[in-house]
Amino acid sequence: MTASLETAAQPQNLRRVAIDPVSRVEGHGKVTILLDAQHRVQQVRLHIVEFRGFEKFIEGRPYWEVPVMVQRLCGICPVSHHLAASKALDRVVGAAAVTPSATKIRRLMHYGQVMQSHALHFFHLSSPDLLFGFDSEVNRRHIVGVAEAHPDIARKGVLLRKYGQEVIRATAGKRVHGTGSVPGGMNKHVSRADRELLLSEVQQMIAWSQDAVDIARTLHAQNPALYDHFGAKRAPMLSLVRPDGALELYDGVIRARDADGALLFDGASDQGYLDLIEEEVKPWSYMKFPFLKSLGPQHGWYRVGPLARVQNCDFIPSPLAESRRREFVAWGQGRPMHGALAYHWARMIELLHGMEVIADLLDDPDILSGELMAQGPRRHAGVGVIEAPRGTLIHHYEVGDDDLVTMCNLIVSTTHNNQAMNEAVRSVAREYLDGQELTEGLLNHIEVAIRAYDPCLSCATHALGRMPLELTLLGADGTVLDRAQKSSEGGFCHLDIARESDA
């Protein structure tokens, strides 16, 4: 192939194929593929076509509203935004270290969020592809099909997610969009009744989590040629770790490794993330493209999430998950694994780790009683970083003397993975689509690569003004009254609706 997959020569002479929308992901995105007359792939791009604007309409709101407001970014991972905002605003209220009780309840909430999200993604969204095959009958390739063919697997997936949702309800007050975490701490303890209810099922959930790891590992072992190489692109890895190098999903320092596993930096404070990461904007997507400043925009894109975290840490601080991590690392024979499908195996290891942490926290009396709020000297800015299910999540706020937010910057997990996902779909297109007559099954290979990253496209959309925007005003009878367009360069014009009507 002589033409670049990044920039197609003479695009006006190429055939455009669109996957719109990408299915079984949270939010709305599409993929465009440009093909020449011989069906050769000339360009592949993942476009994020939603715009949410949270960074702007958070400005001017009282800071104490923010942890509840930002959850509306997503119905799948609201707890991650809830806690990242709370952690950032802890610093504004002078509570850089919240109380032990508040910390443990927040951690319980967070690990409930991680395990329920991982269960949802693996069992509901990805297992149809993995169990039936990427080219399988489309009318069967969904969770109902899984329930019919593999009822035990589907049942475990549903009940694992249900358990995680109950953990969230017990700590946040509601399963979705709770209010438990506030700047400075928590507003409620876990009730004894909820604790006993959760404890009664915890060992069963740990056993099923081990089964989930077995399923992912077995799929990998049955077809290593596919699982090791599908969508594989070498990339640096970034995540939080504990100061001693352990896997850490709630708090910690920032570590990055290069594609070979060598440390790029370690022990970096979350408050200094702007010294490490820069964001680039491209005109064909509402999602930004972060990169490591030390490597530059061309080589500095990186990967976050379970595949990065499990390989970036030195060990997992829970025995069952650590044993499974060692199996995972041994499979790579000392080298980092970069195949997109390896995300599923790593994700299930984290699911098991989450359940082990939940079991330990439920046995801790601090979640039932103790001080919940801390405070100290007031500050005007704070950064909160947390490992959301999909990867590193950064919330950064500045607050004025009047308690109103003056600046909000969010770098969400899917944004970190933006270039990695684009590279994965280009790799898959090059291997499976190039020179082929396209079929639904072949196009599904592209979606499988995207789904492996478990993207939350709703969370990741905020680069206003750099993508063409077209608005149509309709009358009550459906007549087009006006149409206007804003170009990617910022120009604005009204379109000629009379000419369009004549056509």
FIMIDO-926604 format. One record per residue (C-alpha): y, x, z. Coordinates in pm, 1 decimal, always signed. Example, Ala and Ser with C-alpha at 12.3 -4.5 7.8 and 13.67 -1.06 7.14 Angstrom:
<sites>
[[-450.0,+1230.0,+780.0]]
[[-106.0,+1367.0,+714.0]]
</sites>
This chain:
<sites>
[[+0.0,+0.0,+0.0]]
[[+326.3,+159.1,-107.0]]
[[+573.8,-93.9,+32.4]]
[[+658.2,-88.7,+401.2]]
[[+541.8,-367.3,+629.5]]
[[+879.4,-338.2,+802.1]]
[[+1105.9,-379.0,+498.5]]
[[+982.2,-542.4,+180.3]]
[[+1114.8,-416.8,-151.4]]
[[+1258.5,-687.0,-377.0]]
[[+1173.3,-977.6,-141.3]]
[[+1293.8,-1226.2,-402.1]]
[[+981.2,-1147.2,-607.3]]
[[+740.5,-1207.1,-320.3]]
[[+554.7,-1515.6,-199.9]]
[[+640.6,-1627.4,+151.9]]
[[+373.9,-1765.5,+386.3]]
[[+474.8,-1905.9,+724.7]]
[[+273.1,-1981.8,+1037.8]]
[[+503.2,-2235.2,+1199.6]]
[[+461.4,-2295.2,+1483.2]]
[[+231.5,-2037.9,+1638.3]]
[[-13.8,-2250.7,+1835.2]]
[[-155.8,-2223.8,+2188.1]]
[[+139.3,-2025.8,+2324.7]]
[[+423.9,-2135.6,+2551.8]]
[[+738.4,-2201.0,+2351.1]]
[[+808.3,-2204.4,+1977.8]]
[[+772.8,-1911.8,+1740.6]]
[[+669.0,-1853.4,+1384.2]]
[[+532.4,-1572.7,+1171.0]]
[[+646.0,-1503.5,+815.4]]
[[+433.5,-1301.5,+573.3]]
[[+559.6,-1176.0,+236.5]]
[[+291.1,-1123.5,-28.6]]
[[+308.4,-980.4,-379.0]]
[[+123.8,-1116.1,-682.1]]
[[-193.9,-930.9,-579.4]]
[[-185.5,-1085.7,-229.5]]
[[-80.6,-749.5,-83.8]]
[[+105.2,-778.6,+243.5]]
[[+457.3,-642.4,+213.0]]
[[+618.2,-766.0,+533.8]]
[[+512.6,-946.0,+853.7]]
[[+750.4,-1063.2,+1124.1]]
[[+719.9,-1265.1,+1441.9]]
[[+1031.5,-1482.8,+1469.3]]
[[+1148.1,-1646.4,+1789.3]]
[[+1341.9,-1948.6,+1671.0]]
[[+1440.4,-2118.0,+1997.1]]
[[+1766.9,-2055.0,+2178.3]]
[[+1799.9,-2138.8,+2548.1]]
[[+2121.5,-1973.6,+2670.0]]
[[+2028.5,-1936.2,+3038.8]]
[[+2215.3,-1610.1,+3079.1]]
[[+2539.3,-1786.5,+2996.2]]
[[+2512.8,-2117.0,+3175.3]]
[[+2402.7,-1947.2,+3498.2]]
[[+2750.3,-1795.3,+3503.2]]
[[+2989.4,-1995.1,+3718.7]]
[[+2714.8,-2148.2,+3935.1]]
[[+2687.1,-2083.8,+4311.3]]
[[+2438.2,-1804.1,+4367.9]]
[[+2216.9,-2012.9,+4597.5]]
[[+2140.8,-2252.8,+4309.9]]
[[+2006.4,-1979.9,+4085.1]]
[[+1646.3,-1939.6,+4214.2]]
[[+1587.7,-2308.9,+4144.8]]
[[+1780.6,-2321.1,+3816.3]]
[[+1612.5,-2028.0,+3644.9]]
[[+1268.5,-2183.3,+3694.6]]
[[+1359.5,-2428.4,+3419.3]]
[[+1314.9,-2143.9,+3174.7]]
[[+943.9,-2219.1,+3186.3]]
[[+688.3,-2469.1,+3310.9]]
[[+407.3,-2211.0,+3302.4]]
[[+558.7,-1922.1,+3500.6]]
[[+844.7,-2080.5,+3703.2]]
[[+738.4,-1901.9,+4022.2]]
[[+800.1,-1564.0,+3859.1]]
[[+1162.2,-1653.1,+3780.8]]
[[+1202.3,-1822.1,+4120.5]]
[[+1098.5,-1505.1,+4303.2]]
[[+1268.7,-1251.8,+4075.3]]
[[+1599.9,-1435.9,+4120.9]]
[[+1546.2,-1459.1,+4496.1]]
[[+1472.8,-1086.4,+4516.9]]
[[+1790.3,-1004.1,+4322.6]]
[[+2002.6,-1232.2,+4540.1]]
[[+1843.5,-1100.6,+4860.9]]
[[+2060.8,-796.7,+4801.0]]
[[+2371.2,-1007.6,+4752.5]]
[[+2324.3,-1169.5,+5094.9]]
[[+2244.2,-831.5,+5251.6]]
[[+1870.0,-890.9,+5292.0]]
[[+1727.5,-602.6,+5090.1]]
[[+1430.0,-623.1,+5327.5]]
[[+1332.5,-981.5,+5410.0]]
[[+1122.6,-1064.3,+5716.5]]
[[+744.6,-999.0,+5726.7]]
[[+669.7,-1371.8,+5730.7]]
[[+892.2,-1442.2,+5429.5]]
[[+749.4,-1146.4,+5239.0]]
[[+389.6,-1255.5,+5295.3]]
[[+454.8,-1618.0,+5199.8]]
[[+635.8,-1506.1,+4884.3]]
[[+346.6,-1276.0,+4798.5]]
[[+100.4,-1559.7,+4852.1]]
[[+307.0,-1780.0,+4619.7]]
[[+327.7,-1505.3,+4360.8]]
[[-41.7,-1420.2,+4353.2]]
[[-122.1,-1791.5,+4328.1]]
[[+106.9,-1800.9,+4025.6]]
[[-53.4,-1496.4,+3865.4]]
[[-410.9,-1618.3,+3903.6]]
[[-341.8,-1973.4,+3785.2]]
[[-151.0,-1848.0,+3481.4]]
[[-425.4,-1600.5,+3392.6]]
[[-687.6,-1873.6,+3426.0]]
[[-484.9,-2108.7,+3206.5]]
[[-439.7,-1849.0,+2936.7]]
[[-794.8,-1715.3,+2921.7]]
[[-991.3,-2038.3,+2957.1]]
[[-760.6,-2293.8,+2795.2]]
[[-570.2,-2099.3,+2529.1]]
[[-779.0,-1799.1,+2424.1]]
[[-1142.9,-1880.5,+2496.9]]
[[-1178.4,-2108.5,+2189.0]]
[[-1113.8,-1806.8,+1965.0]]
[[-1325.5,-1569.7,+2171.4]]
[[-1625.6,-1798.2,+2217.4]]
[[-1639.2,-1963.0,+1873.2]]
[[-1489.3,-1693.1,+1651.3]]
[[-1152.2,-1655.0,+1484.5]]
[[-1277.6,-1820.1,+1162.8]]
[[-1459.2,-2105.8,+1334.7]]
[[-1400.0,-2469.9,+1250.5]]
[[-1043.8,-2552.4,+1343.7]]
[[-1134.2,-2899.3,+1473.1]]
[[-1356.7,-2735.8,+1733.1]]
[[-1132.6,-2444.1,+1828.3]]
[[-967.5,-2589.9,+2139.9]]
[[-1036.8,-2649.0,+2509.8]]
[[-1220.2,-2978.4,+2444.4]]
[[-1453.9,-2790.3,+2213.8]]
[[-1512.0,-2531.2,+2485.6]]
[[-1585.0,-2806.9,+2738.9]]
[[-1843.0,-2956.1,+2504.8]]
[[-2015.5,-2629.4,+2415.7]]
[[-1968.6,-2436.5,+2741.2]]
[[-1909.7,-2695.0,+3016.7]]
[[-1965.2,-2448.0,+3302.6]]
[[-1706.7,-2203.5,+3167.1]]
[[-1451.7,-2480.5,+3107.4]]
[[-1508.0,-2627.9,+3454.5]]
[[-1455.4,-2294.1,+3626.7]]
[[-1137.6,-2236.2,+3426.8]]
[[-993.0,-2574.9,+3519.6]]
[[-1074.7,-2539.6,+3890.1]]
[[-950.1,-2180.9,+3914.0]]
[[-615.9,-2291.4,+3776.0]]
[[-611.5,-2593.3,+4006.8]]
[[-664.7,-2365.8,+4306.9]]
[[-372.6,-2143.9,+4205.6]]
[[-152.7,-2449.3,+4167.7]]
[[-247.4,-2557.6,+4520.8]]
[[-144.0,-2216.3,+4653.3]]
[[+194.2,-2265.1,+4485.4]]
[[+231.5,-2614.4,+4629.9]]
[[+152.0,-2489.8,+4981.7]]
[[+417.8,-2216.3,+4960.4]]
[[+685.2,-2351.5,+4725.1]]
[[+664.0,-2722.4,+4809.6]]
[[+563.3,-2832.1,+4457.6]]
[[+317.7,-2711.0,+4196.0]]
[[+595.7,-2676.4,+3937.9]]
[[+960.5,-2591.7,+4005.8]]
[[+934.7,-2560.8,+4384.3]]
[[+1213.4,-2464.4,+4622.4]]
[[+1041.5,-2250.5,+4887.0]]
[[+1209.0,-1916.3,+4816.9]]
[[+1582.5,-1876.9,+4885.2]]
[[+1818.9,-1578.5,+4888.6]]
[[+1736.2,-1397.3,+5209.3]]
[[+1383.3,-1530.0,+5261.4]]
[[+1188.3,-1856.6,+5266.3]]
[[+1269.3,-2209.9,+5379.7]]
[[+921.1,-2306.7,+5499.6]]
[[+597.4,-2173.2,+5643.9]]
[[+251.2,-2256.8,+5516.5]]
[[+113.2,-2551.8,+5712.8]]
[[-212.0,-2511.6,+5904.1]]
[[-366.3,-2796.3,+5708.5]]
[[-286.7,-2630.7,+5374.8]]
[[-415.9,-2298.4,+5502.6]]
[[-747.2,-2450.1,+5607.1]]
[[-781.2,-2635.7,+5278.0]]
[[-725.2,-2318.0,+5078.1]]
[[-956.0,-2112.0,+5299.4]]
[[-1238.2,-2361.1,+5249.3]]
[[-1254.9,-2275.6,+4877.7]]
[[-1146.8,-1913.4,+4868.7]]
[[-1493.8,-1753.4,+4852.0]]
[[-1599.0,-1982.9,+4567.8]]
[[-1285.2,-1888.2,+4376.1]]
[[-1353.3,-1517.5,+4427.2]]
[[-1707.3,-1564.9,+4293.3]]
[[-1580.6,-1751.8,+3987.8]]
[[-1316.0,-1484.1,+3931.0]]
[[-1594.0,-1225.2,+3918.2]]
[[-1771.5,-1444.9,+3665.3]]
[[-1453.1,-1450.2,+3456.8]]
[[-1442.5,-1069.3,+3448.4]]
[[-1807.8,-1070.4,+3342.8]]
[[-1732.1,-1308.8,+3055.1]]
[[-1446.0,-1091.5,+2927.1]]
[[-1645.7,-769.9,+2963.2]]
[[-1950.9,-919.3,+2791.4]]
[[-1744.9,-1037.5,+2495.4]]
[[-1604.1,-686.9,+2464.2]]
[[-1947.4,-523.1,+2486.5]]
[[-2101.9,-759.6,+2230.3]]
[[-1855.0,-658.9,+1959.1]]
[[-1682.9,-330.5,+2049.4]]
[[-1581.8,-262.0,+1689.8]]
[[-1366.2,-574.9,+1698.6]]
[[-1244.1,-566.1,+2058.2]]
[[-1151.1,-197.6,+2058.5]]
[[-960.8,-199.3,+1729.1]]
[[-821.2,-549.8,+1663.9]]
[[-441.3,-531.0,+1669.7]]
[[-456.2,-181.2,+1816.1]]
[[-123.5,+3.8,+1815.0]]
[[-60.4,+304.8,+2033.9]]
[[+232.5,+246.1,+2268.8]]
[[+377.6,+362.5,+2600.1]]
[[+310.5,+144.5,+2906.4]]
[[+554.0,+27.1,+3174.2]]
[[+499.7,-155.5,+3503.2]]
[[+567.6,-161.9,+3874.0]]
[[+336.1,+35.4,+4100.8]]
[[+328.3,+90.0,+4473.1]]
[[+480.6,+421.9,+4586.4]]
[[+123.4,+551.2,+4630.1]]
[[+36.3,+455.6,+4270.8]]
[[-155.0,+134.7,+4348.2]]
[[-131.2,-177.2,+4131.5]]
[[+156.7,-386.5,+4267.5]]
[[+264.5,-724.8,+4132.6]]
[[+533.0,-832.6,+4381.2]]
[[+735.5,-520.2,+4463.0]]
[[+736.2,-149.1,+4396.2]]
[[+879.1,+130.5,+4183.1]]
[[+887.7,+156.3,+3804.1]]
[[+640.6,+384.2,+3625.9]]
[[+590.9,+452.4,+3255.4]]
[[+323.0,+644.1,+3067.6]]
[[+309.9,+752.6,+2705.8]]
[[+42.9,+632.7,+2463.8]]
[[-193.3,+909.5,+2578.3]]
[[-153.4,+820.1,+2946.1]]
[[+77.5,+1104.3,+3046.7]]
[[+357.5,+1009.9,+3289.2]]
[[+700.6,+964.9,+3134.9]]
[[+866.1,+879.9,+3467.4]]
[[+753.3,+754.4,+3805.7]]
[[+906.0,+625.6,+4128.5]]
[[+1214.9,+482.7,+3956.5]]
[[+1411.4,+224.5,+4156.3]]
[[+1427.7,-126.1,+4016.3]]
[[+1802.3,-123.8,+4086.8]]
[[+1844.6,+146.6,+3822.4]]
[[+1659.0,-22.9,+3536.2]]
[[+1963.9,+12.9,+3308.2]]
[[+1921.0,+390.8,+3321.8]]
[[+1570.2,+349.9,+3178.2]]
[[+1581.4,+59.9,+2931.9]]
[[+1814.4,-42.1,+2650.9]]
[[+1795.2,-354.2,+2433.4]]
[[+1832.0,-376.1,+2057.2]]
[[+1914.3,-693.9,+1861.1]]
[[+1779.9,-776.2,+1516.2]]
[[+1916.2,-1049.5,+1287.2]]
[[+1586.3,-1232.1,+1228.6]]
[[+1492.6,-1318.9,+1588.1]]
[[+1655.4,-1465.1,+1898.8]]
[[+1448.0,-1224.4,+2109.3]]
[[+1578.8,-876.7,+2186.7]]
[[+1386.9,-551.2,+2135.3]]
[[+1390.7,-327.7,+2445.7]]
[[+1310.4,+43.0,+2430.4]]
[[+1295.3,+337.9,+2667.9]]
[[+1621.6,+528.6,+2647.3]]
[[+1445.3,+862.3,+2681.3]]
[[+1245.6,+799.0,+2360.7]]
[[+1502.4,+609.2,+2155.1]]
[[+1470.7,+281.7,+1960.0]]
[[+1222.9,+406.0,+1699.3]]
[[+961.7,+552.1,+1934.0]]
[[+1060.4,+400.7,+2268.9]]
[[+913.4,+50.2,+2236.6]]
[[+643.7,-8.9,+2495.2]]
[[+385.1,-250.3,+2631.1]]
[[+384.3,-447.1,+2958.4]]
[[+144.4,-693.9,+3120.7]]
[[-218.6,-669.6,+3233.7]]
[[-327.6,-411.2,+2975.5]]
[[-40.5,-183.6,+3077.3]]
[[-66.2,-248.5,+3451.8]]
[[-440.7,-188.4,+3487.7]]
[[-406.3,+145.9,+3304.4]]
[[-69.3,+248.6,+3449.2]]
[[-178.4,+229.7,+3813.8]]
[[-395.7,+486.2,+3992.6]]
[[-607.7,+224.9,+4168.8]]
[[-620.3,-145.5,+4259.2]]
[[-588.6,-204.0,+4635.5]]
[[-871.8,-460.7,+4660.3]]
[[-1236.1,-351.8,+4643.6]]
[[-1389.0,-593.1,+4392.0]]
[[-1107.5,-560.2,+4138.2]]
[[-1097.1,-181.6,+4181.8]]
[[-1467.9,-162.2,+4099.0]]
[[-1404.6,-363.6,+3781.9]]
[[-1101.3,-148.1,+3694.6]]
[[-1321.4,+160.9,+3706.2]]
[[-1559.1,-1.6,+3456.2]]
[[-1262.1,-81.8,+3233.2]]
[[-1126.2,+273.9,+3247.1]]
[[-1474.6,+418.9,+3185.5]]
[[-1501.4,+211.5,+2866.6]]
[[-1196.1,+394.8,+2734.5]]
[[-1361.4,+731.5,+2809.1]]
[[-1051.3,+872.5,+2969.2]]
[[-809.2,+748.9,+2704.5]]
[[-583.7,+440.5,+2729.4]]
[[-707.5,+138.3,+2538.8]]
[[-454.1,-13.6,+2299.6]]
[[-650.5,-294.5,+2131.5]]
[[-481.6,-632.4,+2174.1]]
[[-806.9,-802.5,+2279.1]]
[[-844.8,-562.4,+2573.6]]
[[-567.7,-769.4,+2734.9]]
[[-824.5,-1037.8,+2816.2]]
[[-1052.5,-804.5,+3011.1]]
[[-757.7,-655.9,+3202.2]]
[[-619.9,-1004.9,+3267.0]]
[[-943.3,-1119.5,+3431.0]]
[[-949.0,-807.0,+3650.9]]
[[-603.7,-910.2,+3774.0]]
[[-727.9,-1265.6,+3827.3]]
[[-994.3,-1126.8,+4060.9]]
[[-742.4,-903.3,+4237.1]]
[[-512.2,-1202.7,+4285.5]]
[[-787.8,-1397.1,+4456.6]]
[[-869.1,-1105.9,+4687.4]]
[[-502.9,-1077.7,+4789.3]]
[[-480.6,-1453.9,+4845.0]]
[[-787.8,-1440.2,+5071.2]]
[[-630.7,-1163.6,+5282.7]]
[[-294.7,-1339.9,+5310.3]]
[[-453.2,-1669.4,+5414.3]]
[[-604.6,-1484.1,+5711.3]]
[[-264.1,-1348.2,+5817.4]]
[[-100.3,-1547.8,+6102.7]]
[[+248.1,-1449.7,+5980.3]]
[[+232.1,-1713.4,+5706.1]]
[[+217.7,-1985.7,+5975.7]]
[[+504.5,-1872.2,+6199.8]]
[[+776.0,-1611.8,+6241.5]]
[[+1131.3,-1553.7,+6124.2]]
[[+1193.1,-1662.6,+5767.1]]
[[+1551.4,-1551.7,+5697.2]]
[[+1727.8,-1215.6,+5699.4]]
[[+2087.2,-1118.1,+5631.1]]
[[+2321.8,-822.9,+5637.2]]
[[+2641.0,-688.4,+5477.8]]
[[+2735.6,-892.5,+5173.2]]
[[+2717.8,-726.8,+4829.5]]
[[+2834.3,-830.6,+4484.4]]
[[+2528.5,-744.5,+4274.2]]
[[+2153.0,-724.7,+4289.2]]
[[+1848.0,-666.0,+4072.0]]
[[+1511.3,-828.0,+4127.3]]
[[+1201.2,-698.1,+3948.9]]
[[+857.8,-855.3,+3972.8]]
[[+535.1,-836.3,+3773.4]]
[[+504.6,-1181.0,+3618.6]]
[[+165.3,-1277.3,+3470.1]]
[[+280.7,-1155.1,+3128.9]]
[[+446.7,-835.2,+3251.0]]
[[+755.2,-686.3,+3409.7]]
[[+1034.6,-938.3,+3472.3]]
[[+1392.6,-827.9,+3548.3]]
[[+1670.7,-1047.2,+3689.5]]
[[+2017.1,-896.1,+3739.4]]
[[+2315.2,-1086.1,+3882.5]]
[[+2674.4,-1015.3,+3978.9]]
[[+2845.4,-1254.6,+4221.4]]
[[+3215.9,-1288.9,+4299.8]]
[[+3387.6,-1333.7,+4635.8]]
[[+3384.8,-1710.1,+4569.6]]
[[+3000.0,-1706.0,+4565.2]]
[[+2990.5,-1786.0,+4192.0]]
[[+2774.6,-1587.7,+3951.1]]
[[+2988.2,-1379.5,+3715.9]]
[[+2710.6,-1207.0,+3518.8]]
[[+2340.8,-1269.8,+3451.7]]
[[+2103.5,-1046.1,+3259.2]]
[[+1736.6,-1130.2,+3213.9]]
[[+1471.5,-911.5,+3053.1]]
[[+1153.7,-1115.1,+3059.2]]
[[+797.4,-1000.3,+3007.4]]
[[+762.3,-1127.5,+2651.4]]
[[+1087.2,-955.3,+2553.0]]
[[+945.9,-622.3,+2670.5]]
[[+641.9,-688.5,+2449.3]]
[[+841.4,-800.4,+2145.8]]
[[+796.1,-491.2,+1930.9]]
[[+437.2,-448.7,+2051.6]]
[[+354.3,-801.1,+1930.7]]
[[+522.3,-736.6,+1596.1]]
[[+326.6,-414.2,+1556.0]]
[[+2.8,-595.4,+1645.8]]
[[+49.1,-870.6,+1386.5]]
[[+137.3,-612.4,+1120.6]]
[[-177.1,-418.7,+1205.4]]
[[-391.5,-732.7,+1182.1]]
[[-226.4,-839.2,+856.2]]
[[-285.3,-497.3,+705.5]]
[[-655.6,-499.9,+803.3]]
[[-758.5,-862.5,+747.2]]
[[-511.0,-1027.5,+507.9]]
[[-418.3,-753.6,+262.6]]
[[-545.3,-837.2,-86.4]]
[[-723.3,-1153.6,+31.7]]
[[-674.9,-1514.9,-68.4]]
[[-534.7,-1661.8,+252.9]]
[[-734.2,-1916.2,+452.6]]
[[-668.7,-2090.6,+782.1]]
[[-921.2,-1862.5,+951.4]]
[[-752.7,-1548.4,+823.3]]
[[-412.3,-1672.4,+934.7]]
[[-561.6,-1751.7,+1275.7]]
[[-628.0,-1377.6,+1313.3]]
[[-249.9,-1334.1,+1329.0]]
[[-222.0,-1599.3,+1599.5]]
[[-508.4,-1442.8,+1796.8]]
[[-317.1,-1114.3,+1807.5]]
[[-7.0,-1289.4,+1938.9]]
[[-200.6,-1498.0,+2191.2]]
[[-362.1,-1184.7,+2336.2]]
[[-20.6,-1097.1,+2479.5]]
[[+6.2,-1445.1,+2636.6]]
[[+368.9,-1470.7,+2523.6]]
[[+615.5,-1708.5,+2685.8]]
[[+852.9,-1758.0,+2396.9]]
[[+1073.1,-2007.5,+2581.9]]
[[+1156.1,-1746.2,+2844.4]]
[[+1239.5,-1477.4,+2594.4]]
[[+1511.6,-1636.0,+2378.1]]
[[+1871.2,-1541.7,+2441.6]]
[[+2030.5,-1326.9,+2164.6]]
[[+2293.6,-1581.3,+2058.2]]
[[+2496.1,-1534.3,+1744.1]]
[[+2277.7,-1282.3,+1562.9]]
[[+2046.7,-1517.8,+1376.6]]
[[+2154.0,-1772.4,+1111.0]]
[[+2219.1,-2110.1,+1272.8]]
[[+2243.6,-2434.3,+1076.4]]
[[+2356.3,-2767.4,+1218.3]]
[[+2325.4,-3112.0,+1058.1]]
[[+2518.1,-3417.7,+1182.5]]
[[+2348.2,-3748.6,+1105.8]]
[[+2494.6,-4097.1,+1120.2]]
[[+2322.4,-4388.2,+1292.9]]
[[+2158.7,-4488.0,+962.0]]
[[+2030.3,-4135.1,+898.8]]
[[+2300.7,-4042.8,+647.9]]
[[+2405.6,-3676.5,+651.3]]
[[+2768.1,-3674.4,+769.1]]
[[+2825.8,-3299.8,+791.6]]
[[+2641.4,-2970.2,+775.7]]
[[+2764.0,-2634.8,+896.6]]
[[+2619.7,-2285.2,+903.3]]
[[+2687.5,-1979.0,+1114.8]]
[[+2567.1,-1660.4,+949.2]]
[[+2393.7,-1369.4,+1121.2]]
[[+2722.2,-1176.2,+1082.8]]
[[+2914.5,-1446.2,+1272.1]]
[[+3082.1,-1620.7,+975.0]]
[[+3111.5,-2000.2,+991.6]]
[[+3136.8,-2250.9,+705.9]]
[[+3084.0,-2619.6,+627.3]]
[[+2823.2,-2689.0,+360.8]]
[[+2882.7,-2916.7,+61.4]]
[[+2685.3,-3232.1,+147.9]]
[[+2802.9,-3410.6,-168.3]]
[[+2634.0,-3150.3,-388.5]]
[[+2319.6,-3174.9,-177.0]]
[[+2318.3,-3556.3,-212.3]]
[[+2355.1,-3525.9,-592.7]]
[[+2060.7,-3291.1,-601.5]]
</sites>
